[in-house]
Amino acid sequence: MRRGKALIALLALGVVLLLDVMVACPALHELIHHDADKPDHECAVTMFLHGQVDSAVCDVVLLPPTGKVEIIRQQPVPVFSPIIANLPPGRAPPAVSSSPV
């Protein structure tokens, strides 16, 4: 199944590239169609040349979420943490001392 899809994709890419080459080289287009130089001639190459190529339309359907969403507000809980625990080992907070003047 995977090889079949890859083969179809390669063939489609080959067709598009062949159309591009025929647009770029009118002599190659005239080898396939003898009336390619006439103004009323229409084929895939002339449509490609004039930009008359339609692309596939893909409609995207946006559905609302089906799950239930709950928002719970969390209250902050104060936790006592002494400043000593945040200091590197061997360090202490500055001592408050009054020096005699």
Distance bins in CASP14 RR format, pairs under 12 A and 6 or more apart:
PFRMAT RR
TARGET T0000
AUTHOR 0000-0000-0000
RMODE 2
METHOD distances of the structure
MODEL  1
1 7 0 0 0 0 0 1 0 0 0 0 0
1 8 0 0 0 0 0 1 0 0 0 0 0
2 8 0 0 0 0 0 1 0 0 0 0 0
2 9 0 0 0 0 0 1 0 0 0 0 0
3 9 0 0 0 0 0 1 0 0 0 0 0
3 10 0 0 0 0 0 1 0 0 0 0 0
4 10 0 0 0 0 1 0 0 0 0 0 0
4 11 0 0 0 0 1 0 0 0 0 0 0
4 12 0 0 0 0 0 1 0 0 0 0 0
5 11 0 0 0 0 0 1 0 0 0 0 0
5 12 0 0 0 0 0 1 0 0 0 0 0
6 12 0 0 0 0 0 1 0 0 0 0 0
6 13 0 0 0 0 0 1 0 0 0 0 0
7 13 0 0 0 0 0 1 0 0 0 0 0
7 14 0 0 0 0 0 1 0 0 0 0 0
8 14 0 0 0 0 0 1 0 0 0 0 0
8 15 0 0 0 0 0 1 0 0 0 0 0
9 15 0 0 0 0 0 1 0 0 0 0 0
9 16 0 0 0 0 0 1 0 0 0 0 0
10 16 0 0 0 0 0 1 0 0 0 0 0
10 17 0 0 0 0 0 1 0 0 0 0 0
11 17 0 0 0 0 0 1 0 0 0 0 0
11 18 0 0 0 0 0 1 0 0 0 0 0
12 18 0 0 0 0 0 1 0 0 0 0 0
12 19 0 0 0 0 0 1 0 0 0 0 0
12 56 0 0 0 0 0 1 0 0 0 0 0
13 19 0 0 0 0 0 1 0 0 0 0 0
13 20 0 0 0 0 0 1 0 0 0 0 0
14 20 0 0 0 0 1 0 0 0 0 0 0
14 21 0 0 0 0 1 0 0 0 0 0 0
14 22 0 0 0 0 0 1 0 0 0 0 0
15 21 0 0 0 0 0 1 0 0 0 0 0
15 22 0 0 0 0 0 1 0 0 0 0 0
15 44 0 0 0 0 1 0 0 0 0 0 0
15 45 0 0 0 0 0 1 0 0 0 0 0
15 48 0 0 0 0 0 1 0 0 0 0 0
16 22 0 0 0 0 0 1 0 0 0 0 0
16 23 0 0 0 0 0 1 0 0 0 0 0
16 44 0 0 0 0 1 0 0 0 0 0 0
16 45 0 0 0 0 0 1 0 0 0 0 0
16 48 0 0 0 0 1 0 0 0 0 0 0
16 53 0 0 0 0 1 0 0 0 0 0 0
16 55 0 0 0 0 0 1 0 0 0 0 0
17 23 0 0 0 0 0 1 0 0 0 0 0
17 24 0 0 0 0 0 1 0 0 0 0 0
17 48 0 0 0 0 0 1 0 0 0 0 0
18 24 0 0 0 0 0 1 0 0 0 0 0
18 25 0 0 0 0 0 1 0 0 0 0 0
18 28 0 0 0 0 1 0 0 0 0 0 0
18 29 0 0 0 0 0 1 0 0 0 0 0
18 32 0 0 0 0 1 0 0 0 0 0 0
18 44 0 0 0 0 1 0 0 0 0 0 0
18 45 0 0 0 0 1 0 0 0 0 0 0
18 48 0 0 0 0 0 1 0 0 0 0 0
19 25 0 0 0 0 0 1 0 0 0 0 0
19 28 0 0 0 0 0 1 0 0 0 0 0
19 29 0 0 0 0 1 0 0 0 0 0 0
19 32 0 0 0 0 0 1 0 0 0 0 0
19 43 0 0 0 0 1 0 0 0 0 0 0
19 44 1 0 1 0 0 0 0 0 0 0 0
19 45 1 0 1 0 0 0 0 0 0 0 0
19 46 0 0 0 0 0 1 0 0 0 0 0
19 47 0 0 0 0 1 0 0 0 0 0 0
19 48 1 0 1 0 0 0 0 0 0 0 0
19 49 0 0 0 0 1 0 0 0 0 0 0
19 51 0 0 0 0 0 1 0 0 0 0 0
19 53 0 0 0 0 1 0 0 0 0 0 0
20 28 0 0 0 0 0 1 0 0 0 0 0
20 29 0 0 0 0 0 1 0 0 0 0 0
20 44 0 0 0 0 0 1 0 0 0 0 0
20 45 0 0 0 0 1 0 0 0 0 0 0
20 48 1 0 0 1 0 0 0 0 0 0 0
20 49 0 0 0 0 1 0 0 0 0 0 0
20 51 0 0 0 0 0 1 0 0 0 0 0
20 53 0 0 0 0 0 1 0 0 0 0 0
21 27 0 0 0 0 0 1 0 0 0 0 0
21 28 1 0 0 1 0 0 0 0 0 0 0
21 29 0 0 0 0 1 0 0 0 0 0 0
21 31 0 0 0 0 0 1 0 0 0 0 0
21 32 0 0 0 0 0 1 0 0 0 0 0
21 45 0 0 0 0 1 0 0 0 0 0 0
21 48 0 0 0 0 0 1 0 0 0 0 0
21 49 0 0 0 0 0 1 0 0 0 0 0
22 28 1 0 1 0 0 0 0 0 0 0 0
22 29 1 0 1 0 0 0 0 0 0 0 0
22 30 0 0 0 0 1 0 0 0 0 0 0
22 31 0 0 0 0 1 0 0 0 0 0 0
22 32 1 0 0 1 0 0 0 0 0 0 0
22 33 0 0 0 0 1 0 0 0 0 0 0
22 36 0 0 0 0 1 0 0 0 0 0 0
22 43 0 0 0 0 1 0 0 0 0 0 0
22 44 0 0 0 0 1 0 0 0 0 0 0
22 45 1 0 1 0 0 0 0 0 0 0 0
22 46 0 0 0 0 1 0 0 0 0 0 0
22 47 0 0 0 0 0 1 0 0 0 0 0
22 48 1 0 0 1 0 0 0 0 0 0 0
22 49 0 0 0 0 1 0 0 0 0 0 0
23 29 1 0 0 1 0 0 0 0 0 0 0
23 36 0 0 0 0 0 1 0 0 0 0 0
23 43 0 0 0 0 0 1 0 0 0 0 0
23 44 0 0 0 0 1 0 0 0 0 0 0
23 45 1 0 1 0 0 0 0 0 0 0 0
23 46 0 0 0 0 1 0 0 0 0 0 0
23 47 0 0 0 0 1 0 0 0 0 0 0
23 48 1 0 1 0 0 0 0 0 0 0 0
23 49 1 0 1 0 0 0 0 0 0 0 0
23 50 0 0 0 0 1 0 0 0 0 0 0
23 51 0 0 0 0 1 0 0 0 0 0 0
23 53 0 0 0 0 0 1 0 0 0 0 0
24 45 0 0 0 0 0 1 0 0 0 0 0
24 48 0 0 0 0 0 1 0 0 0 0 0
24 49 0 0 0 0 1 0 0 0 0 0 0
25 31 0 0 0 0 1 0 0 0 0 0 0
25 32 0 0 0 0 0 1 0 0 0 0 0
25 36 0 0 0 0 0 1 0 0 0 0 0
25 45 0 0 0 0 0 1 0 0 0 0 0
25 49 0 0 0 0 0 1 0 0 0 0 0
26 32 0 0 0 0 0 1 0 0 0 0 0
26 33 0 0 0 0 0 1 0 0 0 0 0
26 36 1 0 0 1 0 0 0 0 0 0 0
26 37 1 0 0 1 0 0 0 0 0 0 0
26 41 0 0 0 0 0 1 0 0 0 0 0
26 45 0 0 0 0 1 0 0 0 0 0 0
26 46 0 0 0 0 0 1 0 0 0 0 0
26 49 0 0 0 0 1 0 0 0 0 0 0
27 33 0 0 0 0 0 1 0 0 0 0 0
27 36 0 0 0 0 1 0 0 0 0 0 0
27 37 0 0 0 0 0 1 0 0 0 0 0
28 36 0 0 0 0 1 0 0 0 0 0 0
28 45 0 0 0 0 1 0 0 0 0 0 0
29 35 0 0 0 0 0 1 0 0 0 0 0
29 36 1 0 1 0 0 0 0 0 0 0 0
29 37 0 0 0 0 1 0 0 0 0 0 0
29 38 0 0 0 0 0 1 0 0 0 0 0
29 41 0 0 0 0 1 0 0 0 0 0 0
29 43 0 0 0 0 1 0 0 0 0 0 0
29 44 0 0 0 0 0 1 0 0 0 0 0
29 45 1 0 1 0 0 0 0 0 0 0 0
29 46 0 0 0 0 1 0 0 0 0 0 0
29 48 0 0 0 0 0 1 0 0 0 0 0
29 49 0 0 0 0 1 0 0 0 0 0 0
30 36 1 0 1 0 0 0 0 0 0 0 0
30 37 1 0 0 1 0 0 0 0 0 0 0
30 38 0 0 0 0 0 1 0 0 0 0 0
30 41 0 0 0 0 0 1 0 0 0 0 0
30 43 0 0 0 0 0 1 0 0 0 0 0
30 45 0 0 0 0 0 1 0 0 0 0 0
30 46 0 0 0 0 0 1 0 0 0 0 0
31 45 0 0 0 0 0 1 0 0 0 0 0
32 41 0 0 0 0 0 1 0 0 0 0 0
32 43 0 0 0 0 1 0 0 0 0 0 0
32 44 0 0 0 0 0 1 0 0 0 0 0
32 45 0 0 0 0 1 0 0 0 0 0 0
32 46 0 0 0 0 0 1 0 0 0 0 0
33 41 1 0 0 1 0 0 0 0 0 0 0
33 42 0 0 0 0 0 1 0 0 0 0 0
33 43 1 0 0 1 0 0 0 0 0 0 0
33 44 0 0 0 0 0 1 0 0 0 0 0
33 45 1 0 0 1 0 0 0 0 0 0 0
33 46 0 0 0 0 1 0 0 0 0 0 0
34 41 0 0 0 0 1 0 0 0 0 0 0
34 43 0 0 0 0 0 1 0 0 0 0 0
35 41 1 0 1 0 0 0 0 0 0 0 0
35 42 0 0 0 0 0 1 0 0 0 0 0
35 43 0 0 0 0 1 0 0 0 0 0 0
35 46 0 0 0 0 0 1 0 0 0 0 0
36 42 0 0 0 0 0 1 0 0 0 0 0
36 43 1 0 0 1 0 0 0 0 0 0 0
36 44 0 0 0 0 0 1 0 0 0 0 0
36 45 1 0 0 1 0 0 0 0 0 0 0
36 46 1 0 0 1 0 0 0 0 0 0 0
36 49 0 0 0 0 0 1 0 0 0 0 0
37 45 0 0 0 0 0 1 0 0 0 0 0
37 46 0 0 0 0 0 1 0 0 0 0 0
38 46 0 0 0 0 0 1 0 0 0 0 0
39 46 0 0 0 0 1 0 0 0 0 0 0
39 50 0 0 0 0 0 1 0 0 0 0 0
40 46 0 0 0 0 1 0 0 0 0 0 0
41 47 0 0 0 0 0 1 0 0 0 0 0
41 49 0 0 0 0 0 1 0 0 0 0 0
41 50 0 0 0 0 0 1 0 0 0 0 0
42 48 0 0 0 0 0 1 0 0 0 0 0
42 49 0 0 0 0 0 1 0 0 0 0 0
42 50 0 0 0 0 1 0 0 0 0 0 0
42 52 0 0 0 0 1 0 0 0 0 0 0
43 49 0 0 0 0 1 0 0 0 0 0 0
43 50 0 0 0 0 0 1 0 0 0 0 0
43 52 0 0 0 0 0 1 0 0 0 0 0
44 50 0 0 0 0 0 1 0 0 0 0 0
44 51 0 0 0 0 0 1 0 0 0 0 0
44 52 0 0 0 0 1 0 0 0 0 0 0
44 53 0 0 0 0 1 0 0 0 0 0 0
45 51 0 0 0 0 0 1 0 0 0 0 0
45 52 0 0 0 0 0 1 0 0 0 0 0
45 53 0 0 0 0 0 1 0 0 0 0 0
46 52 0 0 0 0 1 0 0 0 0 0 0
46 53 0 0 0 0 0 1 0 0 0 0 0
47 53 1 0 0 1 0 0 0 0 0 0 0
47 54 0 0 0 0 1 0 0 0 0 0 0
48 54 0 0 0 0 0 1 0 0 0 0 0
79 85 0 0 0 0 0 1 0 0 0 0 0
81 87 0 0 0 0 0 1 0 0 0 0 0
82 92 0 0 0 0 0 1 0 0 0 0 0
82 93 0 0 0 0 1 0 0 0 0 0 0
83 91 0 0 0 0 0 1 0 0 0 0 0
83 92 0 0 0 0 1 0 0 0 0 0 0
83 93 1 0 0 1 0 0 0 0 0 0 0
83 94 0 0 0 0 0 1 0 0 0 0 0
84 90 0 0 0 0 0 1 0 0 0 0 0
84 91 0 0 0 0 1 0 0 0 0 0 0
84 92 1 0 0 1 0 0 0 0 0 0 0
84 93 1 0 0 1 0 0 0 0 0 0 0
85 91 0 0 0 0 0 1 0 0 0 0 0
85 93 0 0 0 0 0 1 0 0 0 0 0
86 92 0 0 0 0 0 1 0 0 0 0 0
86 93 0 0 0 0 0 1 0 0 0 0 0
87 93 1 0 0 1 0 0 0 0 0 0 0
87 94 0 0 0 0 0 1 0 0 0 0 0
END
